[in-house]
Amino acid sequence: MTDALRAPSITDAEIDELLALHGRRITDSFLVRLAFHYFKAENEGVINPARYFADYLGVQRQTVLTYMRMVRLRSLLTKNRP
């Protein structure tokens, strides 16, 4: 498996959109977009999506995991389970 297959397939425009939604107040809009990209990355086989999104957003990896916990607690998205 190459590094290209381990990085999320997210465009610069999508990263810009996430950055624009990311502010002092964490909105549902930001969390939904982040979760969409996070789950997409997981489905693509990305080993550690939190690390990549932390780099994109300029936050700690743990912060991204906290955002994903917020998604679940706010019931914003449900991940399809087999």
JOSULFEN-V241105 format. One record per helix or strand of 3 or more residues. SS is the DSSP state (@ for helix, = for strand). FROM is the first residue (numbers start at 0). LEN is the number of residues. If there is no record, write none. Layout:
SS:FROM:LEN  SS:FROM:LEN
//
This chain:
@:2:4  @:11:10  @:27:16  @:48:9  @:60:13
//
